[in-house]
Amino acid sequence: MFWNWLWGSRVRVLMYHKLDEGRSDFLTVTTGQFRNQLSLLAGRGYQFISLQDWLDHIHHGLILPARPVLLTFDDAYASVLSHAYPLLKEFGAKAAIFVPTAYVGASSSWDNPAEPLLSAEQLRNLDPRIFQLGLHTHRHLNYQYLRPDEIAQDLDASLQFFRAHNLLFVRALAYPYGRRPADPKVYQQMLHLFREHAIEAAFRIGNRINPAVPRNLFEINRIDIRGTDSLRTFARKVTYGRLF
């Protein structure tokens, strides 16, 4: 029974940010770490799915592979193309990039120091066999502190950017900082706005493993992968989600 719970009908979503050849920190994994992580996933029988694969399973009954895992990258850092892409291609992996659209082609002003982000042209020319794009709000704002009208404006601006730049995207959003409105009334208004804008799913952090069909599609959990994690810690996170 335990192993059925651990492996069967469950989806692991891993949250990454940026990569570097040799530097690792809270948000940055090295290319060596990433290679070892992809190798571990492949060696243990995990199979990479796309964001759309999962939504098609949820809405249309598409059969998922055994031990599905979804890789996600927040913020659309340039290093996802320069450092992650070759390894994703080597391992036959797929990934979603959640894009803060106001900063495309600029840098991550929320970082210290700021780092370069992918341009609209680079996003448009990403390998569609590997990458899909999703929303990460327009101005990388913390939805915990926004009013409903501010959330509506932000969603409008983000969707308009994708349309104006002819970017294909999946109607899924990752909350910056993993935060949603704390006020239940504002939270429900946010969900209403998501439905009005045809947003199909939203991702938090949570560090838990998801049922194949989540109870709440706007509270999907991701496992936070850090450059400070050892490979053993990574393996435990992937196996169990939240570490005890």
LOBA-110060 format. One line per field, with one value per residue: residue number from 0; x, y, z of N, C-alpha, C in turn. Coordinates in steps of 0.001 Angstrom, whole numbers. Layout:
k = [NUM ...]
n.c1 = [X ...]
n.c2 = [Y ...]
n.c3 = [Z ...]
ca.c1 = [X ...]
ca.c2 = [Y ...]
ca.c3 = [Z ...]
c.c1 = [X ...]
c.c2 = [Y ...]
c.c3 = [Z ...]
This chain:
k = [0 1 2 3 4 5 6 7 8 9 10 11 12 13 14 15 16 17 18 19 20 21 22 23 24 25 26 27 28 29 30 31 32 33 34 35 36 37 38 39 40 41 42 43 44 45 46 47 48 49 50 51 52 53 54 55 56 57 58 59 60 61 62 63 64 65 66 67 68 69 70 71 72 73 74 75 76 77 78 79 80 81 82 83 84 85 86 87 88 89 90 91 92 93 94 95 96 97 98 99 100 101 102 103 104 105 106 107 108 109 110 111 112 113 114 115 116 117 118 119 120 121 122 123 124 125 126 127 128 129 130 131 132 133 134 135 136 137 138 139 140 141 142 143 144 145 146 147 148 149 150 151 152 153 154 155 156 157 158 159 160 161 162 163 164 165 166 167 168 169 170 171 172 173 174 175 176 177 178 179 180 181 182 183 184 185 186 187 188 189 190 191 192 193 194 195 196 197 198 199 200 201 202 203 204 205 206 207 208 209 210 211 212 213 214 215 216 217 218 219 220 221 222 223 224 225 226 227 228 229 230 231 232 233 234 235 236 237 238 239 240 241 242 243]
n.c1 = [833 1946 3945 2408 1115 3344 4422 2350 43 803 2299 5351 6580 9192 10930 12973 15363 17825 20908 24434 27837 29744 29038 27042 24072 21357 19298 20520 21690 24489 25765 26873 25602 22971 23138 23730 21376 19395 20331 19992 17185 16418 17675 16265 13843 11973 9849 9837 7463 5442 4054 1628 1011 269 -1982 -3625 -4017 -5464 -7783 -8636 -8082 -5682 -3196 -773 2783 4530 5671 5725 7369 7583 9477 10190 10989 11455 11103 12503 15309 18313 20184 18812 18473 21164 22539 20826 19336 21029 21479 18901 18072 19905 19080 16539 14505 11711 10452 8904 8780 8257 7208 7976 6512 6953 9636 10982 13753 15239 16527 16713 15345 14644 16622 19850 23017 21229 20236 20610 17702 15723 15071 12226 12437 14181 12588 10504 11818 12551 13130 10378 9900 10942 10563 7898 5938 4750 2777 4146 3207 2988 4657 6227 5088 4131 1424 194 -93 -1670 -4522 -7724 -8286 -5731 -4539 -6085 -5319 -2633 -2726 -4022 -2047 67 -987 -1532 1057 2081 394 965 3596 3525 3801 3643 1889 1105 -1831 -1187 -61 2638 2958 4741 7214 5761 3371 -29 -3124 -3826 -6193 -9313 -11526 -10383 -8775 -10705 -11773 -9542 -9383 -11725 -11016 -8947 -10422 -11993 -10010 -9278 -7289 -5830 -4469 -2505 591 2133 4549 5159 6296 5394 4121 2030 -1341 -2317 -4513 -5054 -6723 -7256 -6704 -5445 -3638 -1305 1423 4941 8300 10987 14018 17310 20511 22100 21530 22571 23215 22097 20199 18575 17590 16084 14160 12808 11765 10139 9042 8278 10791 11474]
n.c2 = [-1202 1253 1683 1870 4262 5936 5836 5504 7122 9823 13066 14624 17849 19843 22695 25020 27731 29273 28518 27808 27567 27014 28180 27894 28518 29533 29853 28960 26332 24302 23358 20841 19771 19764 17989 15622 15389 15058 12658 10981 11039 9845 7374 6245 5713 7744 9680 12231 14786 17166 20417 20762 18102 17188 18789 17902 15296 15764 17093 15727 13051 11982 9485 9283 8711 6167 7131 10096 13237 16715 19344 22645 26076 29115 32570 32886 33029 33775 31788 29406 28761 28807 27031 25025 23977 22368 20098 19225 18485 16416 14464 13962 15421 17463 20796 23488 27008 29713 32929 36250 38786 41591 41945 40700 40206 41955 42377 40656 42443 41976 40482 40465 40497 41740 39567 38484 38076 36015 37094 38256 37262 35103 33523 32961 31355 29056 25532 23714 21075 20664 22882 24670 27590 29474 31567 34047 36117 39659 41774 40470 40365 40032 38234 37995 40453 42045 43863 42777 44246 44995 42540 41735 43677 43014 40363 40864 42425 40597 38511 40006 40633 38124 37677 39931 39495 37198 34671 31319 29750 28094 28092 28478 29413 30432 31351 34221 34095 32149 32893 33597 35493 36195 36857 35376 36249 37898 35988 34250 36017 36328 33726 33764 35677 34284 32287 33840 34749 32445 30891 27866 26483 26852 27325 26776 26633 24669 22034 19370 16235 15768 14574 12832 14006 16934 18152 20874 22917 25313 25352 23860 21888 22462 21189 22562 23098 23511 25104 24597 22077 18750 15850 13659 14863 16005 13621 12612 14629 14407 11867 11980 14538 17038 17408 15815]
n.c3 = [0 833 -1115 -3413 -2853 -2869 -5450 -7351 -9539 -9081 -9261 -9545 -9222 -10032 -8963 -10392 -10792 -11834 -13634 -13471 -14557 -12554 -10121 -7233 -5373 -3253 -5211 -7497 -9438 -10294 -13541 -13386 -11111 -12089 -14249 -12830 -11358 -13350 -14393 -12186 -11930 -14391 -14104 -12014 -13051 -13445 -15544 -17915 -18272 -20075 -19316 -20655 -21217 -18676 -18090 -20132 -19312 -16956 -17888 -20147 -19960 -20914 -20937 -18494 -18242 -16305 -13083 -13380 -13923 -13702 -14846 -13896 -14542 -13050 -13905 -16322 -16839 -18646 -18491 -18547 -21197 -22135 -20408 -19259 -21402 -23231 -21623 -20959 -23511 -24032 -22191 -23010 -21837 -20719 -20133 -18318 -18594 -16585 -17101 -16262 -17641 -17975 -17738 -19732 -21826 -20372 -17138 -13956 -11697 -9093 -8014 -6397 -7296 -10241 -12939 -16382 -18461 -20681 -24042 -25994 -28596 -28202 -26516 -28286 -30111 -28804 -28422 -29213 -28631 -26208 -24465 -22856 -22359 -19554 -17345 -15160 -13752 -14625 -13651 -11819 -9274 -5836 -5170 -2744 -1586 -3204 -4458 -5769 -8182 -8937 -9410 -11593 -13516 -13761 -14761 -17224 -18516 -18695 -20319 -22616 -23412 -24255 -26456 -28080 -28790 -30166 -28899 -28110 -25477 -22383 -20475 -17646 -14407 -12337 -9027 -8111 -5602 -4443 -3278 -2352 -2081 1328 2549 2636 1095 -896 -2059 -3212 -5061 -6677 -7767 -9262 -11163 -12426 -13696 -15384 -17091 -18274 -17085 -16401 -14409 -11408 -9744 -6648 -3973 -1580 -1478 -1726 -3006 -5806 -6333 -9331 -10459 -9240 -6302 -6050 -8623 -8588 -6631 -6924 -5968 -5793 -5705 -4166 -5582 -4729 -5084 -2970 -2155 -1566 -3658 -2449 -783 -2754 -3929 -1797 -1529 -3979 -3706 -1390 -1168 950 3374 6456]
ca.c1 = [0 2822 4626 1395 937 4546 4722 1230 -888 1286 3162 6342 6897 10431 11059 14312 15454 18922 22047 25740 28850 30449 28511 25760 23542 19973 18486 21360 22352 25540 25476 27215 24494 21784 23388 23586 19964 18687 20775 19333 15775 16307 18097 15256 12612 11074 9665 9579 6237 5289 2926 406 716 -446 -3312 -4417 -4419 -6491 -9022 -9053 -7786 -4436 -2490 566 3734 4836 6563 5878 7981 7520 10510 9776 11985 10844 11723 13041 16710 19039 20951 18009 18801 22592 23074 19894 18844 21813 21304 17532 18069 20673 18328 15177 13607 10852 10410 8084 9398 7260 7797 7488 6573 7451 11094 11555 14807 15920 17211 15884 15543 14390 17845 21017 22811 20283 20816 19891 16557 15546 14344 11025 12873 14687 11447 9761 12605 12891 12775 9052 9895 11463 10076 6622 5918 3602 2748 4746 2676 3627 5722 6848 4532 3676 -34 -283 -326 -2378 -5986 -8247 -8140 -4325 -4329 -6714 -4459 -1408 -3053 -4277 -779 842 -1582 -1339 2448 2199 -280 1656 4883 3275 4413 2770 2011 97 -2535 -876 677 3375 2929 6034 7443 4856 2373 -1369 -3777 -4148 -7597 -10131 -12373 -9516 -8375 -11797 -11844 -8443 -9782 -12711 -10255 -8268 -11387 -12340 -8891 -9045 -6107 -6240 -3780 -1538 1580 2726 5733 4517 7192 4651 3885 637 -2137 -2327 -5570 -5076 -8027 -7366 -5758 -4784 -2771 -432 2680 6238 9410 11989 15361 18272 21907 22724 21147 23412 22468 21309 19031 17719 16912 15064 13077 12042 11055 9164 8523 8737 11712 11110]
ca.c2 = [0 2432 1927 2358 5688 6679 5892 5447 8225 11028 13862 15474 19069 20391 24130 25570 29116 29563 27618 28412 26536 26620 28811 27420 29204 29158 29793 28601 25033 24216 22413 19512 19323 19512 16736 14512 15268 14446 11275 10247 10874 8854 6079 5708 5412 8875 10034 13660 15185 18606 21045 20465 16679 17025 19381 17012 14182 16233 17512 14870 11654 11502 8587 9710 7607 5824 8043 11348 14378 17950 20312 24026 27120 30421 33868 32936 33427 33419 30565 28229 28446 28547 25944 23917 23401 21233 18917 18747 17800 15175 13479 13834 15989 18593 21760 24697 28251 30688 34169 37553 39378 42970 41959 39933 40924 42862 41629 40347 43539 41481 39833 41306 41397 41327 38684 38632 37229 35736 38072 37743 36454 33832 32738 32518 30371 27895 24227 23365 19685 20661 23979 25359 28803 29768 32917 34289 37478 40631 42537 39654 40894 39090 38305 38042 41836 42795 43921 42104 45037 44947 41215 41766 44460 42256 39265 41440 42837 39398 37849 40881 40492 36889 37863 40949 38980 35952 33605 30235 29542 27296 28980 28106 30482 30162 32530 34697 33889 31104 33483 33951 36361 35559 37144 34415 36927 38296 34737 33799 36950 35968 32529 34204 36329 33229 31630 34816 34833 31084 30279 26502 25939 27754 26570 27354 25821 23595 20890 18117 15513 15986 13555 13030 15008 17677 18585 22297 23173 26596 25156 22735 21952 22205 20876 23615 22555 24558 24812 24164 20682 17652 14917 12834 15665 16054 12331 12505 15547 13846 10679 12219 15901 17772 16656 15878]
ca.c3 = [0 902 -2396 -4349 -2565 -3186 -6888 -8270 -9786 -8422 -10136 -8885 -9970 -9485 -9218 -10559 -11217 -12755 -13663 -13691 -14767 -11346 -8906 -6710 -4208 -2947 -6431 -8641 -9447 -11304 -14617 -12890 -10263 -12906 -14966 -11879 -10998 -14485 -14465 -11104 -12289 -15459 -13587 -11096 -13773 -13636 -16948 -18016 -18972 -20271 -18631 -21400 -20987 -17410 -18222 -20982 -18454 -16022 -18548 -21263 -19701 -21510 -20034 -18114 -18054 -14922 -12359 -14132 -13270 -14486 -14505 -14136 -14309 -12830 -14210 -17694 -16867 -19871 -18256 -18882 -22588 -22342 -19586 -19043 -22652 -23742 -20781 -21178 -24817 -23891 -21420 -23527 -20834 -21066 -19032 -18432 -18148 -16170 -17601 -15795 -18980 -18004 -17663 -20837 -22522 -19443 -16083 -12784 -10746 -7739 -7551 -6105 -8438 -11272 -13950 -17658 -18769 -22104 -24845 -26662 -29737 -27681 -26066 -29468 -30860 -27994 -28973 -28684 -28164 -24846 -23622 -22955 -21560 -18720 -16768 -13844 -13619 -15523 -13000 -10768 -8033 -4837 -5154 -1361 -1164 -4238 -4490 -6953 -9395 -9320 -9998 -12916 -14406 -13991 -15669 -18540 -19113 -19006 -21480 -23762 -23857 -25025 -27748 -28878 -29258 -30882 -28124 -27680 -24042 -21698 -19541 -16270 -13751 -11101 -8163 -7608 -4170 -3998 -2391 -2812 -1089 2606 2839 1875 117 -2017 -2716 -4064 -6190 -7566 -8505 -10250 -12237 -13177 -14577 -16416 -18022 -18765 -16487 -16090 -13245 -10790 -8978 -5447 -3657 -828 -1277 -1605 -4251 -6189 -7033 -10784 -10656 -7980 -5804 -6369 -9704 -8370 -5466 -7251 -5225 -6418 -4816 -4328 -5778 -4400 -5360 -1722 -1905 -2036 -4500 -1546 -397 -3944 -4076 -744 -1876 -5091 -3216 -319 -1149 2133 4218 7871]
c.c1 = [872 3449 3643 1150 2134 4727 3487 428 -489 2287 4074 6639 8110 10579 12529 14215 16561 20051 23323 26750 29468 29884 27189 25374 22089 19142 19247 21944 23438 25116 25826 26138 23288 21949 23178 22129 19158 19065 20109 17862 15601 16644 17081 13887 11604 11006 9181 8308 6261 4113 1622 16 -138 -1846 -4206 -4841 -5584 -7822 -9543 -8668 -6564 -3687 -1090 1490 3880 5820 6781 6521 7953 8592 10006 10924 11254 11734 12358 14459 17377 19797 20143 18295 20264 23081 22125 19526 19695 21620 19893 17444 18771 19859 16893 14137 12793 10801 9454 8894 8277 7864 7167 7604 7100 8968 11764 12577 15582 16658 16306 16124 15313 15606 18901 22270 21771 20993 19978 18781 16437 14747 13099 11418 13410 13556 10671 10480 13050 12407 11427 8940 10310 10756 8638 6656 4636 3743 3451 4412 3420 4838 6359 6392 4070 2164 -600 -716 -1139 -3885 -6471 -8083 -6687 -3971 -4902 -5843 -3193 -1641 -3285 -2965 57 314 -1408 82 2618 1559 498 2954 4762 3971 3364 2970 874 -532 -2422 52 1417 3406 4358 6098 6510 3662 1060 -2016 -4138 -5613 -8469 -11002 -11566 -9067 -9470 -11978 -10721 -8804 -10815 -12016 -9503 -9233 -11829 -11264 -8474 -7724 -6513 -5629 -2836 -696 2111 4073 5227 5376 6440 4461 2392 -52 -2128 -3415 -5698 -6490 -8294 -6303 -5040 -3902 -1835 930 3890 7284 10553 13388 16381 19695 22670 22368 22244 22573 21606 20053 18056 16918 15812 13890 12186 11214 9891 8497 9109 9638 11322 12355]
c.c2 = [1258 2724 2361 3847 6489 6859 6062 6738 9498 11722 14727 16659 19703 21846 24546 27059 29299 28546 28411 27283 26073 27152 28182 28259 28793 28952 29277 27212 25054 23239 20991 18941 18935 18221 15536 14299 14628 12973 10432 10005 9795 7460 5433 5547 6533 9218 11478 13920 16699 19115 20712 18995 16506 17611 18511 15755 14587 16458 16511 13405 11108 10640 9134 8500 7275 6835 9365 12442 15560 18906 21713 24972 28447 31537 33979 33503 32961 32111 29300 27796 28046 27310 24764 23214 22237 19961 18355 17959 16459 14090 13284 14378 17139 19541 22890 25877 29234 32088 35407 38554 40806 43035 41182 40789 41890 42017 41520 41379 43104 40754 40874 40435 40844 40479 38742 37608 37059 36843 37431 36855 35106 32947 32160 31381 29185 26605 23784 21915 19604 21677 24364 26544 28886 31157 32945 35714 38416 41273 41792 40126 39768 39215 38345 39444 42662 42779 43189 42916 45060 43598 41172 42522 43696 41094 39771 41782 41632 38706 38684 40772 39234 37038 38817 40427 37603 34772 32557 30006 28659 28182 28463 29165 29935 31441 32967 34577 32819 31592 33787 34839 35598 35757 36200 35067 37339 37058 34242 34730 36688 34739 32868 34870 35297 32579 32573 34907 33460 30495 28908 25962 26985 26970 27390 26651 24611 22390 19603 17514 15556 14711 13848 13999 15777 18107 20038 22633 24504 26579 23969 22944 21723 21942 21821 22998 23679 24125 24369 22731 19732 16747 14007 13579 15775 14761 12173 13426 14947 12655 11046 13604 16654 16884 16861 16057]
c.c3 = [0 -448 -3465 -4136 -3062 -4685 -7763 -8339 -9058 -9342 -9281 -9787 -9295 -9907 -9232 -10882 -12248 -12608 -13891 -13852 -13451 -10060 -8505 -5507 -4056 -4220 -7638 -8461 -10516 -12398 -14199 -11994 -11106 -13700 -14029 -11486 -12125 -14611 -13387 -11438 -13346 -14944 -12669 -11749 -13859 -15114 -17034 -18821 -19156 -19452 -19336 -21279 -19740 -17492 -19109 -20222 -17558 -16721 -19577 -21097 -20392 -20500 -19760 -18024 -16578 -14347 -13110 -13295 -14223 -13966 -14828 -13786 -14164 -13357 -15585 -17745 -18156 -19703 -18518 -20322 -22729 -21602 -19404 -20347 -23162 -22929 -20889 -22484 -24726 -23205 -21923 -22580 -21404 -19871 -19364 -17913 -17821 -16296 -16944 -16948 -19025 -18089 -18793 -21582 -21652 -18405 -14868 -11691 -9304 -7160 -7187 -6151 -9413 -12322 -15224 -17829 -20274 -22782 -25449 -27848 -29274 -27189 -27250 -30189 -30019 -28651 -28399 -28236 -26705 -23962 -23925 -22003 -20740 -18129 -15411 -13416 -14574 -14849 -11815 -9388 -7115 -4690 -3730 -965 -2166 -4020 -5739 -8241 -9867 -9941 -11411 -13917 -14757 -14954 -17091 -19248 -19519 -20253 -22746 -24300 -24713 -26401 -28638 -29461 -29907 -30212 -27763 -26191 -23546 -20633 -18108 -15707 -12541 -10281 -7829 -6085 -3588 -3211 -3103 -1758 182 2989 2000 810 -1104 -2784 -3662 -5260 -7182 -8401 -9578 -11439 -13076 -14159 -15696 -17494 -18544 -18288 -15954 -14806 -12692 -9797 -7811 -5220 -2880 -532 -958 -2992 -4543 -6645 -8533 -11204 -9348 -7593 -6150 -7397 -9548 -7118 -5718 -6579 -6115 -5337 -5149 -4402 -5636 -4756 -4129 -1355 -2374 -2938 -3637 -1100 -1558 -4073 -3028 -1035 -2962 -4609 -2305 -389 29 2983 5683 8723]
